[in-house]
Amino acid sequence: PFLFYFSHHEASFSEKQVDWGAFGSYMGGVVGPIVAAITLLFLIGSYQRSSKQGALQTFMQSLTAHVEYATNYKTQYSGAYTGHKY
């Protein structure tokens, strides 16, 4: 943005506040959307990683509960489950 601005305007520092205001407005208009787009990409990536991690954690809790239930399963005919340990 700096090179484009200075190639279309005079490359000297201005003494007028109006020129600096226009320059700040130009830079904010060019750089602002770029920064916002990059931030949005990072936000989407963070959400996807969080979603995958939450699904994995839920699956592992379910699997742990199932293994605990299976190892502690008792009937009136047996004392406890004697199958494979996981």
Secondary structure as UniProt FT lines:
FT   HELIX           2..8
FT   HELIX           17..71
//
